[in-house]
C-alpha cells in the first residue's frame, strides 16, 4: 500500500481497515511498535516508492516477499511524504515500464508488478510542472554565526539572512529525491555579490558553482539541481564569496518555472495541484464528492512566486448540483505571510472568476474550502496576468 509509512503512522490504519474488509494480505500497516526488521527491510529499502521510483532490485525484493500488486491511495498523501504533490508519484507509477495499471476506484489506483519491462507512452504528458511542497526560510537555515538575521514584513517569513561577512553561509535541510532533469532550486535574493553554491548528495559535495546576485530589490534566482539518476539525499549550501547578499526564501520545483508576463496566461490541469479527492487522468481533473470528502480545505497551490501585479484566476469546473448551490469558497491569497486574501464564492452553475492584486513576489497560493454540499470537479486553473 502506498504511501509507505515507517509502521506506526495512523494513516496506515485506513489500509488495514480495507484489508480486513476485503481480506487483502499486505506487508505494510499500522503497529503501535515499529519492528526493526520491517523498518530496515521494508520501509527503508522501499522508501523511494512514495515518489513512484522502483528499481529492478526493489521489484525483485517485492517479488521475493510475495508481493504482486501495489495500491496507491492518492488522497492519503500529506506534504511530509514527498517534496511534490501526489500527482508526481502517480505520473511516475503510470509511466513505470514494470507496472501495469489494473483499475482506478476513486482515489485508489491498483497496479500489477510485471516480470519484464513493457514500455508504454506517458498517459499524462501535459503534467510537466510539479509544485513545491518544501519551503525554506533562510533565517532558519543559518550555519555560520557571521550571518545576521533581519526582520522585514516584506520577506517570506518576515525575516531574512544577510551574508556579508567571510564564511557566512546557510544550508537547506536535505531532501530525498529521484534524479530528474528539470529539478530547480528557486532562491529569493537581493544585494550585490557572489554566492558559492555547493550541491550535496548523500551528505557529500556533488558540484559547486558561482551564482551572481545584482538586484537592489527582492528577485528570484533559478539554480538547476546537479544531474543524478538514482534516489538520493539532496541538499544545498549557499556561502558568501564576495559582496553582500540577502537571502529570504528557497523552493524546490520539478519543472521549468517563469512567472507570467503582463498579458500572459498559464493554464494548469487541476490534478497537479495539492488536493484530496481523486484525479481523472483522461481530463486532468481533480474530483471531489460529498459522500467521501469532508468539508474544509481540499485543494491548494501552486505555491510558486509571481511578480507584483493584478491577476485573474479562472476555475474551469463542473458540478451536478442544482444551480445556485454554494460549493465552497476559493481564497486568493494577497498576503503570503498571513494567508489573507479575497474570498471568491464557488457556486454551481456560475463561472468562478476572480481578481487578486499581489504587492510582492513571495509565493502565491489559492485555497479551495469545500462546503460538502455537492459534488464538484475542477478541470483546469487559469492564471492570467493583467498588469
C-alpha positions in Angstrom: 0.0 0.0 0.0 1.3 3.4 -0.9 2.0 5.7 0.8 4.6 3.6 2.7 5.0 4.6 6.4 7.6 3.5 9.0 5.0 1.4 10.7 3.5 3.4 13.5 1.5 6.0 11.5 -2.2 6.3 12.0 -2.5 6.9 8.2 -1.8 3.2 7.6 -4.7 2.2 9.8 -7.0 3.0 6.9 -5.2 0.5 4.7 -5.8 -2.1 7.5 -9.5 -1.3 7.6 -9.9 -2.1 3.9 -7.6 -5.0 4.1 -9.8 -6.5 6.8 -13.0 -5.8 4.8 -11.7 -7.4 1.6 -9.3 -10.0 3.1 -6.3 -8.5 1.3 -2.9 -9.5 2.5 -0.4 -6.7 2.7 3.1 -6.2 4.1 2.7 -2.7 5.5 0.3 -1.4 8.0 -0.1 0.1 11.5 1.6 -1.2 14.6 2.0 0.6 17.9 5.6 -0.6 18.0 7.9 -0.4 15.0 9.6 -3.7 14.3 13.2 -3.3 13.4 13.1 -5.9 10.6 10.1 -4.2 9.0 11.7 -0.7 9.3 15.0 -1.8 7.8 13.9 -4.4 5.2 10.6 -2.8 4.0 10.4 0.9 4.9 14.0 2.0 4.4 14.6 -0.4 1.5 11.4 0.7 -0.4 11.2 4.3 0.8 11.5 5.7 -2.8 8.2 4.1 -3.7 6.5 7.1 -2.1 7.8 9.1 -5.1 7.0 6.4 -7.6 10.6 5.2 -8.0 11.1 1.4 -8.1 14.3 -0.1 -9.3 14.6 -3.7 -10.6 16.3 -4.7 -7.4 13.4 -3.3 -5.3 10.9 -5.1 -7.6 12.8 -8.3 -7.1 12.7 -8.0 -3.4 8.9 -7.3 -3.5 8.5 -10.5 -5.6 10.6 -12.4 -3.0 8.2 -11.2 -0.3 5.3 -12.4 -2.3 4.0 -9.0 -3.4 2.4 -8.8 -6.8 0.4 -5.6 -6.6 0.6 -2.0 -5.5 -2.3 0.1 -4.3 -1.7 3.8 -4.3 -4.0 6.0 -2.2 -3.6 9.4 -3.7 -5.8 11.1 -1.1 -3.6 10.0 1.8 -0.6 12.0 0.7 0.4 14.7 3.2 3.2 17.0 2.3 5.6 15.2 4.6 5.6 12.3 2.2 7.3 13.9 -0.8 8.7 17.3 -1.9 6.0 17.3 -4.6 2.2 16.7 -4.8 0.8 13.2 -5.2 0.5 13.9 -9.0 4.3 13.4 -9.3 4.1 10.0 -7.7 1.1 9.0 -9.8 2.7 10.0 -13.0 5.8 8.0 -12.2 3.8 4.9 -11.4 1.6 5.3 -14.5 4.7 5.6 -16.7 6.8 2.8 -15.0 7.6 0.1 -17.5 7.4 -2.6 -14.9 3.9 -1.6 -13.6 0.5 -2.2 -15.3 -2.5 -0.1 -14.2 -5.3 -2.5 -13.5 -8.1 -0.3 -12.1 -8.9 3.0 -10.5 -11.5 3.1 -7.8 -11.9 6.8 -6.8 -8.6 7.8 -5.1 -7.2 4.2 -5.1 -5.1 3.0 -8.0 -4.2 -0.7 -8.4 -1.0 -1.7 -10.2 0.3 -5.2 -11.1 4.0 -5.9 -11.0 5.4 -7.1 -14.3 8.1 -9.7 -14.7 9.6 -7.8 -17.6 9.6 -4.2 -18.8 6.8 -3.1 -21.1 7.4 0.5 -22.1 4.3 2.5 -22.9 3.5 6.1 -23.6 3.2 8.6 -20.8 -0.6 8.9 -20.2 -0.3 12.4 -18.8 2.3 14.2 -20.9 1.0 17.6 -20.0 1.8 17.1 -16.3 5.2 18.7 -16.6 5.3 21.1 -13.7 5.2 19.9 -10.1 4.6 22.5 -7.3 6.9 22.7 -4.3 5.9 21.0 -1.0 9.0 22.3 0.6 9.8 25.9 1.5 12.8 27.0 3.4 13.3 30.4 5.1 17.0 31.4 5.0 16.9 32.9 8.5 16.2 29.4 9.9 18.9 27.8 7.9 22.0 29.7 9.1 25.0 27.6 9.7 27.6 30.3 10.3 27.4 32.9 13.1 28.7 35.5 10.7 25.2 35.6 9.2 22.9 38.3 10.5 19.2 37.9 10.7 17.0 41.0 10.0 13.2 41.3 10.4 11.2 42.5 7.4 7.5 42.3 6.8 8.1 42.1 3.1 10.2 38.9 3.5 8.7 35.5 3.1 9.0 34.5 6.7 9.0 38.2 7.9 12.8 37.9 8.3 15.9 37.2 6.1 19.6 36.3 6.4 22.4 38.7 5.4 25.6 37.1 4.0 28.1 39.9 4.1 31.0 38.6 6.1 33.7 36.0 5.4 32.3 32.4 5.5 28.7 33.5 6.2 26.5 30.7 4.8 23.2 28.9 5.0 22.3 25.3 4.3 18.9 23.9 3.3 17.9 20.7 5.1 18.4 17.8 2.6 15.5 16.0 0.9 15.2 12.5 -0.6 14.7 12.9 -4.4 14.8 10.8 -7.5 17.0 12.3 -10.2 15.0 14.5 -12.7 16.5 16.8 -15.3 14.0 19.6 -14.5 14.7 19.9 -10.8 15.5 23.5 -9.8 16.2 25.5 -6.7 14.4 28.9 -6.6 16.1 31.4 -4.3 14.7 34.8 -3.3 17.7 37.2 -3.0 18.8 40.8 -3.3 22.1 42.7 -3.0 25.2 42.7 -5.0 27.8 39.9 -4.7 28.5 36.3 -5.5 27.5 33.1 -3.8 29.3 29.8 -3.8 26.6 27.2 -4.3 27.6 23.7 -3.2 25.2 21.0 -4.0 25.2 18.0 -1.7 24.2 14.4 -2.4 24.1 11.9 0.4 25.9 14.4 2.6 28.8 14.7 0.1 29.7 17.6 -2.2 28.3 16.9 -5.7 29.4 20.0 -7.5 29.8 23.7 -6.9 29.0 26.8 -8.9 29.0 30.6 -8.5 25.8 32.5 -8.5 26.0 36.2 -9.2 23.4 38.5 -7.5 22.9 42.1 -8.7 19.4 43.1 -7.6 18.5 46.1 -5.4 15.1 44.6 -4.7 14.0 41.0 -4.0 14.3 38.8 -7.1 14.1 35.1 -7.7 17.1 33.2 -9.0 17.0 29.7 -10.5 19.7 27.1 -9.8 19.4 23.7 -11.5 19.9 20.7 -9.3 23.1 18.8 -10.2 22.1 15.9 -12.5 21.9 12.5 -11.0 20.0 9.3 -11.9 19.3 7.4 -8.6 17.4 8.2 -5.4 19.5 10.4 -3.2 19.5 12.7 -0.2 19.9 16.2 -1.9 20.9 19.4 -0.2 22.3 22.9 -1.0 24.7 25.2 0.8 25.0 28.9 -0.1 28.1 30.7 1.1 29.2 34.3 0.6 32.1 34.6 -1.9 32.1 38.4 -2.4 30.0 41.5 -1.7 26.8 41.3 0.3 23.7 39.3 -0.4 20.4 39.0 1.5 18.6 35.6 1.3 15.0 35.1 2.0 13.1 32.1 0.8 14.1 28.9 -1.1 11.9 26.5 -3.0 12.4 23.2 -4.8 10.5 22.8 -8.1 10.2 20.0 -10.6 9.8 21.7 -13.9 10.6 25.0 -15.6 9.0 28.0 -14.0 9.0 31.6 -15.2 6.3 33.9 -13.8 3.8 35.1 -16.4 4.5 38.5 -18.1 1.7 41.1 -18.5 -1.0 39.7 -20.8 0.3 36.1 -20.5 -2.0 33.2 -19.3 -0.9 30.0 -17.7 -3.3 27.1 -17.6 -2.7 24.1 -15.4 -4.6 20.7 -15.0 -6.3 20.7 -11.7 -4.9 17.3 -10.9 -1.3 18.6 -10.5 -2.3 20.7 -7.5 -2.2 19.6 -3.9 -5.7 18.0 -3.4 -7.7 15.3 -1.7 -10.5 13.5 -3.6 -9.3 11.8 -6.7 -7.7 12.5 -10.1 -9.1 11.9 -13.6 -6.1 11.4 -15.8 -8.3 11.5 -19.0 -9.2 15.1 -18.4 -6.5 16.2 -15.8 -9.3 16.9 -13.3 -9.5 16.8 -9.5 -12.8 15.3 -8.4 -14.5 16.0 -5.0 -17.5 14.0 -3.9 -19.7 15.0 -1.0 -20.1 11.3 0.0 -16.3 10.9 0.7 -14.8 14.4 1.1 -15.2 16.2 4.5 -15.9 20.0 4.3 -12.7 22.0 4.6 -9.5 22.6 2.6 -9.4 20.0 -0.3 -7.3 21.8 -2.9 -4.5 24.3 -3.0 -1.4 25.5 -4.9 0.7 26.5 -6.8 2.9 27.9 -4.0 5.1 29.5 -6.7 6.4 33.1 -6.9 4.5 35.6 -9.0 5.7 39.2 -9.8 3.7 42.0 -8.2 0.6 42.9 -10.3 -3.0 42.2 -11.0 -4.0 38.7 -11.8 -7.2 37.0 -13.0 -7.9 33.5 -11.7 -10.4 31.3 -13.5 -11.5 27.8 -12.3 -13.0 25.6 -15.0 -15.4 23.4 -13.1 -18.4 21.2 -13.4 -21.0 20.1 -10.8 -24.2 18.1 -10.9 -25.5 20.2 -8.0 -28.5 22.4 -8.6 -27.7 25.9 -9.9 -27.0 28.3 -7.0 -25.7 25.7 -4.6 -22.7 27.1 -2.6 -20.0 24.5 -3.2 -17.4 26.4 -1.2 -15.0 29.3 -1.5 -11.7 30.0 -3.1 -9.3 32.1 -1.1 -6.9 34.1 -3.4 -4.0 34.9 -1.0 -2.9 38.6 -1.3 -0.7 38.3 1.8 1.8 35.5 1.8 2.6 35.8 5.5 -1.0 35.8 6.8 -2.9 34.0 4.2 -5.4 36.9 4.0 -6.9 37.4 0.6 -10.0 37.8 -1.4 -12.7 35.2 -1.0 -14.2 34.0 -4.2 -17.5 32.0 -3.9 -17.7 28.8 -5.9 -21.3 28.3 -6.9 -22.9 25.6 -9.0 -24.0 26.9 -12.4 -22.0 30.1 -12.2 -18.5 30.9 -13.5 -15.7 31.1 -11.0 -13.5 34.1 -11.9 -11.8 36.4 -9.5 -9.1 39.1 -9.4 -6.2 39.3 -7.0 -3.6 42.0 -6.6 -0.2 41.0 -5.4 2.0 43.6 -3.7 5.2 41.5 -3.6 6.8 38.5 -5.3 6.5 36.0 -2.5 5.0 32.5 -3.3 1.3 32.7 -4.3 -1.4 30.2 -3.2 -5.1 29.7 -3.8 -7.0 27.5 -1.5 -10.4 25.9 -2.0 -12.6 25.4 1.1 -15.2 22.8 0.2 -18.7 23.1 1.6 -19.6 19.4 1.0 -23.0 20.4 -0.3 -22.5 18.9 -3.7 -20.0 17.0 -5.9 -17.7 19.2 -7.9 -14.9 18.6 -10.5 -12.1 21.1 -11.1 -10.8 20.6 -14.6 -8.3 23.5 -15.1 -7.0 26.5 -13.3 -6.1 29.5 -15.5 -3.9 32.3 -14.2 -3.7 35.5 -16.3 -1.5 38.5 -15.5 -3.4 41.6 -16.4 -0.8 44.2 -15.4 
